[in-house]
């Protein structure tokens, strides 16, 4: 039987969701709806009495103070259009799950062996002069995502006000018998091999398919296979497992390829960008640091591990979730954040999570042009991603402390959604170093957390391709932060009780990846997929193996401790299932019941992928230099700059994230007299008994890639480091993470400019090496996402090559931390670092529609000296405020310093150390790297100048109480005189959604 | 001899502020400050009987999926304690009867209201008579707010406080009583403990000073005994001056203002009044 319980707000109770929806329909779609009301619908499958349904409705499902309910009757009235939105079969329904648990608990023993299921949907009741077409548009463009949701649009004339809508159960119906397909690849030609790769969404190229063929032709291999009942045929389980393990996403084939790089003058052979530049730079830095090396585990685990102090280690990882977020912004971003949570959580013996970071790259939310097929409007992506990260972070109890939003039209092709998470763990747990993993043959494989469904199948291979017409629906998952929170609560307890030996997360590639990687520690595994708990029947063995259903960890448990482990799981209401054991057989051995369905040599699985051989060719692009003259009204120009999307306030987003949970918030995202100035970096105190703090910051500047990805990367690294320096980080205790989001750099018919794009990648890597070693800031982990292109029909959109460089560091005493807001009238204003006419790729040139060629270049040697001197001044308590100069340059930094402090500034541009073409607008808006605006108390001037001796540091004015930003130009005349209130309003307006 | 202060900080199923709340109890001088997972109560391994100060921290019980703390309240009402032949709610009611203190913050306050513990008129603690629902803004927000304490309130947690500044971090903090009569009872008995106000202490309905549009600007209420107290803002998020959003520009005492709530609880339990 199926029943419907509807819940609506009583008359006169404000329907905040309805109002918000109305605002969005009017704002985003420009349709004149007069009113929107909402009704929550619970469709219950099972056998319940009328009395039981009533108890459920008036108990957990409705709030007696403000809501009314109806069982099997409609509540909808007074509308023109009714839109009901519910999930498609098999899509994670978190609210439905909670409702089922609540009703089961409510009915208790009286439920007996009756099983119930609950599915949720929501009705939107629209009134106002909108047509059916408009209502359909509201449903499909705003309320429902047809990929994962179904919607129904009913007019008031069609609606049965007596009976309402029928109860429909979105159940997964296909109940196929488990079947393993056998494919003989050994005699297929190139075309047939590629066809299989394409049709099965394997994303394997011909050479890789041939490597697989070669393996199955090996008589020794076939002989071994025959012993366990297989033959020279490849099973679909094996093929899927190989495709996942060998995917670009998991194997980073481009980063590990052999590249021939030419730049006109020289030719270089690079054997693996990753080994040469990233691992190579970290090794060099660690060696140079010697005894002061704080790295503990780099590039080998799910996240990087560094020392925090003698008692604790820090763990940090940043991931991207671009492709899923393009298809389902909410689910994609939610899964992005709860997914990256599991990386530090699954590192070493497991870390407690202490903060999240998020950086988004979108096209303008005000995009007016027609959208290519399958691309969602950027505003919708913005709203969905923001909400996904909100739910993922807030509900997990992890503060979101740092982030940014970057805009560029090319992110229409794919939005970039970077999600980061840091954790802390005791340096030793039960006497063992916490950052190391160990698995012994005979250890039991246990999966814990959520169940397996069809969600997220082919996520790993899908993200290794561009977004195309056939991009799979099942690639989208929806995370459930509460299931994950319950699991992490349980596992941290199990960790401290010593109940497991190792753990890792089930992310991309599911069990195939997690167990496959863990098996390398012991040298093999044997696992029975028929034991895995499923969300619904009908999954094929290969689907169970590669499903990316969320909230799951895989563990290696000492056989003697399995009983205790399972007992604790049961008590804490977390599912945990034994799936097999780790071995030293050298085989990745997978059964379904008694039957072997995959039997692969560990060596072949992990090392068998052929190295790609690629070509890169660099020729610096030539852009037009600008021809515009300096504007007469620079005040107006500054106001326009403050309103640019890449500069303006992101407070409306920031406020919707909990950035203070866990009680250690020291420097918040918004600071200053009115709590609304943009801080440069976050500082948190992860151990409440201590004043030692963690600093987190980042740098990202994709616009500079238009000129040279080398300098883009250098600027991103410098920006991250100087943001951390601005709040007072200890430069000797700072580590980085590199996250590359590139467009496809492999030359092909689809990518005729692959050689150039690969050269951009090579140059970015060279900059990573040059600048991380110069700063002594080692990369400890990272990730690359290489196929951020959109290609449907004749339209191809590639994202600009984008590096996010995130840093995590230590501040020895958080009480020394500094914020960016001007503090007191009469304080002196300094600029630190040299300004040059480096406006190529700048926001100022962008404002005039030009790119230019003079991209900011980082002089690392000078910068590091300046940063050290500034650090000393901060620790000595001499710095009242410090703000980094980035997008929009000095003028924007000055304006922000002023209005964040609620104070005016009086500045003389003549005193700014500057090299280049003498123009006021250039000095104001140049984006030269390694610069800060600092204010100090006049009494500290001598001490401050002494510490900064030998650096480029010049007094350029003072703080005033008149509330005016007043700047005089090179000619001595006042060129800007604006009220700080006006500047702030311009800065706050654009994204004040 | 003064009473021992045995604080329990309950967690599990989506609660997430237990660590800082336990730290607050510790700083305030509680003799015990145990973070206890609800499964330990449900399996009879820990008993409320052993404590006299119950902390219900913020978070998202069961994801707030059925409305804030609704599924959590359902669990408290209907979950049995295994092997004890007793329901969890019975143990909770006994705790109250013994005079134990309960502090609910944010999701903990929502839980208390949805259970009926607050306002709990005439000692009826299992009938919901008020609610906390969606902010007028329709969104979750993290921002600091000023609160004016009601000096006439019987609340033991707010003694001596006048104007305090704490963060709110919620999407469902708008307090609505079931009727005008209920509101009158709450007001007449001085059960309102804190109201949203401006920096000078004038009570306000204006957003964002009043972050959710709460009836009569109510931010926290207590029961008639003053021993059960819930509030939306987070005192445990302001234990040290460096938690304050403007600590780098204002002269502040070393101790954060939030600690007072916990110190009051500890002092009360140690006193003869308890």
Interface residues (C-beta under 8 A of the other chain):
Chain A: X13 X14 X16 X17 X19 X20 X59 X60 X61 X63 X64 X65 X66 X94 X95 X97 X98 X99 X101 X102 X105 X106 X108 X390 X394 X395 X396 X397 X480 X481 X482 X485 X486 X489 X493 X571 X572 X573 X655 X656 X657 X658 X659 X660 X661 X662 X663 X664 X665 X666 X667 X668 X670 X671 X672 X673 X675 X685 X688 X689 X814 X815 X817 X818 X819 X821 X823 X901
Chain B: X11 X12 X13 X14 X15 X16 X17 X19 X20 X23 X37 X39 X43 X58 X59 X60 X62 X63 X64 X65 X66 X67 X70 X71 X73 X74 X75 X78 X79 X80 X114 X128 X129 X130 X131 X133 X134 X135 X136 X137 X138 X139 X140 X141 X142 X143 X144 X167 X169 X176 X177 X178 X213 X234 X236 X237 X239 X242 X243 X245 X246 X248 X249
